[in-house]
Amino acid sequence: MADIIGKFIERHGEDVLEALLVDQTTRRNIICADSEYSDHGYGFDCMDEIAIPQLTGKYAGLIRTRADKALESQSHRKRDDDEQGDEAGGDDGDAPTFDSRL
Protein backbone atom coordinates (compact mmCIF):
# COMPACT_ATOMS: atom_id res chain seq x y z
CA MET A 1 0.00 0.00 0.00
CA ALA A 2 2.92 2.32 0.67
CA ASP A 3 3.85 2.14 -2.96
CA ILE A 4 0.27 2.87 -3.99
CA ILE A 5 0.09 6.06 -1.90
CA GLY A 6 3.45 7.25 -3.21
CA LYS A 7 2.48 6.60 -6.81
CA PHE A 8 -0.88 8.28 -6.26
CA ILE A 9 0.84 11.42 -4.92
CA GLU A 10 3.29 11.43 -7.85
CA ARG A 11 0.46 11.15 -10.36
CA HIS A 12 -2.22 13.37 -8.80
CA GLY A 13 -0.46 15.45 -6.16
CA GLU A 14 -0.91 15.81 -2.42
CA ASP A 15 -3.83 18.21 -2.80
CA VAL A 16 -6.00 15.47 -4.34
CA LEU A 17 -5.08 13.03 -1.57
CA GLU A 18 -5.85 15.69 1.03
CA ALA A 19 -9.30 16.15 -0.55
CA LEU A 20 -9.92 12.40 -0.40
CA LEU A 21 -9.10 12.31 3.30
CA VAL A 22 -11.88 14.79 4.12
CA ASP A 23 -15.03 13.37 5.74
CA GLN A 24 -17.93 14.85 3.78
CA THR A 25 -20.15 15.00 6.89
CA THR A 26 -17.79 16.76 9.30
CA ARG A 27 -15.65 18.54 6.69
CA ARG A 28 -12.61 17.41 8.70
CA ASN A 29 -10.22 14.60 7.88
CA ILE A 30 -11.41 11.07 8.52
CA ILE A 31 -10.30 9.56 11.83
CA CYS A 32 -8.58 6.29 12.68
CA ALA A 33 -11.59 5.22 14.81
CA ASP A 34 -9.46 2.36 16.10
CA SER A 35 -6.82 2.28 18.83
CA GLU A 36 -4.88 -0.38 16.91
CA TYR A 37 -2.28 2.20 15.84
CA SER A 38 -2.09 4.24 19.07
CA ASP A 39 1.26 2.72 20.09
CA HIS A 40 2.82 4.68 17.19
CA GLY A 41 2.35 7.94 19.09
CA TYR A 42 0.80 11.29 18.36
CA GLY A 43 -1.57 11.29 15.41
CA PHE A 44 -2.48 7.61 15.66
CA ASP A 45 -5.04 7.60 18.48
CA CYS A 46 -8.58 6.50 17.66
CA MET A 47 -9.92 10.07 17.44
CA ASP A 48 -6.95 11.58 15.58
CA GLU A 49 -7.52 12.71 12.02
CA ILE A 50 -5.62 10.87 9.30
CA ALA A 51 -3.25 13.12 7.38
CA ILE A 52 -0.65 12.50 4.70
CA PRO A 53 2.25 12.08 7.19
CA GLN A 54 0.49 9.01 8.65
CA LEU A 55 0.36 7.45 5.17
CA THR A 56 3.86 8.21 3.90
CA GLY A 57 7.49 8.13 4.95
CA LYS A 58 8.32 5.80 7.81
CA TYR A 59 4.59 5.09 8.31
CA ALA A 60 3.95 4.09 4.70
CA GLY A 61 1.84 0.93 4.61
CA LEU A 62 1.03 1.03 8.32
CA ILE A 63 -2.63 1.98 8.06
CA ARG A 64 -4.59 -0.59 6.09
CA THR A 65 -8.16 -0.86 4.97
CA ARG A 66 -10.72 -2.84 6.91
CA ALA A 67 -10.92 -5.25 3.98
CA ASP A 68 -7.16 -5.94 4.09
CA LYS A 69 -7.30 -6.54 7.84
CA ALA A 70 -10.32 -8.83 7.44
CA LEU A 71 -8.52 -10.97 4.86
CA GLU A 72 -5.46 -11.25 7.10
CA SER A 73 -7.64 -12.15 10.08
CA GLN A 74 -9.44 -14.78 8.00
CA SER A 75 -6.10 -16.24 6.97
CA HIS A 76 -4.93 -16.41 10.60
CA ARG A 77 -8.19 -18.11 11.69
CA LYS A 78 -7.82 -20.72 8.95
CA ARG A 79 -4.20 -21.32 9.90
CA ASP A 80 -5.14 -21.64 13.59
CA ASP A 81 -7.97 -24.06 12.73
CA ASP A 82 -5.59 -26.17 10.65
CA GLU A 83 -3.06 -26.28 13.49
CA GLN A 84 -5.74 -27.27 16.01
CA GLY A 85 -6.91 -30.04 13.69
CA ASP A 86 -3.37 -31.37 13.45
CA GLU A 87 -2.98 -31.35 17.24
CA ALA A 88 -6.27 -33.22 17.69
CA GLY A 89 -5.11 -36.01 15.47
CA GLY A 90 -6.20 -34.63 12.14
CA ASP A 91 -8.90 -35.96 9.86
CA ASP A 92 -9.59 -39.66 9.94
CA GLY A 93 -10.44 -39.59 6.25
CA ASP A 94 -13.92 -41.10 6.68
CA ALA A 95 -16.08 -37.99 6.50
CA PRO A 96 -15.67 -34.86 4.41
CA THR A 97 -14.94 -31.70 6.35
CA PHE A 98 -16.88 -28.47 5.96
CA ASP A 99 -15.86 -25.02 7.15
CA SER A 100 -19.04 -22.98 7.70
CA ARG A 101 -17.10 -19.71 7.41
CA LEU A 102 -16.36 -20.29 3.73
Sequence and secondary structure as in RCSB ss.txt:
>XXXX:A:sequence
MADIIGKFIERHGEDVLEALLVDQTTRRNIICADSEYSDHGYGFDCMDEIAIPQLTGKYAGLIRTRADKALESQS
HRKRDDDEQGDEAGGDDGDAPTFDSRL
>XXXX:A:secstr
 HHHHHHHHHHH HHHHHHHTB TTTSSB B  SGGGGGG TT STTSB  GGGTSGGGTTTS  HHHHHHHHHH
HHHHHHHHHHHHTT   SSS    TT 
